[in-house]
Amino acid sequence: MSADPTSAEITRKAKSNLAFALQCVPKERREHLVSFYAYCRVIDDLADDLDLPLKEKTAGLTGWKKIFESSEVDPSLGLVGLQEEILAVRDRYAIPSEYFVNVIEGCEMDLHPQRFQTWEELQGYCYRVASSVGLVCLPLFGADGERAKDYAVALGYALQLTNILRDIDEDLENGNRIYLPMEELSDFGLSEKDLIDKTRDERFLKFMAFQEERVEGLYAEAAELLPKEDFKSLLAPRVMHQIYYTLLHRMRDDGFRVFEKRYRLSKLQKITLLLKERFVRQK
């Protein structure tokens, strides 16, 4: 039987924007962030595993939630080392278990085709899968968890909604998921069928422009809420901000061709943004 992958191996394999941003975190803090990233990756992959029966996905996610209630590892879940690491991270930084469980509950919402009627409903999902991630990371970065709380929440909304706009086609292919406010789609004369049919007409472009304006506002709000005292320690989320903000503008400038391409930045482009942000002076 092969050994469970380590947190570092899970993170390295993922090649995500968040995993990339962790490279700019001081080495002494990176270990715990890598453990938390691996935890998020495992939970997300469990919910998205197309070969795993729904009953087993549900049982697995429920089991991960229970380790935060009992503060004990569950060998039946596997990845015992990661379980031990994530409980140790929670305890060392006195992070509320609620934040970790929120991530699981957000992924549980992905087990069934998603429909959100309003932006407020979608915000609830974004809070669980993105803002809660930021809230856990704040003390791991060395920031004040309470002082930077509103910043993490706003940035989480912005990053997740950028992801949602980019991944419309991919989400439809992956379980017929739609992470867009249905009422707002209707306001622009669009239906689920229009999205399934990959309709990219004037209605769709106006809808996307409306959403893009919302995300712009969320990025601006996050920048305003970033505490001056935590500016330096929050370099990693500032880099995430720049990567996803650049992606948003690339989609906008290209006419939101999300049904025919997946927008991404090259490693060189990400490194350029990282270096640029590293030398930004605090305003």
Secondary structure, 3 states (H helix, E strand, C coil): CCCCCCHHHHHHHHCCHHHHHHHHCCHHHHHHHHHHHHHHHHHHHHHHCCCCCHHHHHHHHHHHHHHHHHCCCCHHHCCHHHHHHHHHHHHHHCCCHHHHHHHHHHHHHCCCCCCECCHHHHHHHHHHHHHHHHHHHHHHHCCCCCCCHHHHHHHHHHHHHHHHHHCHHHHHHCCCCCCCEHHHHHHCCCCHHHHHCCCCCHHHHHHHHHHHHHHHHHHHHHHHHCCHHHCCCCHHHHHHHHHHHHHHHHHHHCCCCCCCCCCCCCHHHHHHHHHHHHCCCCC
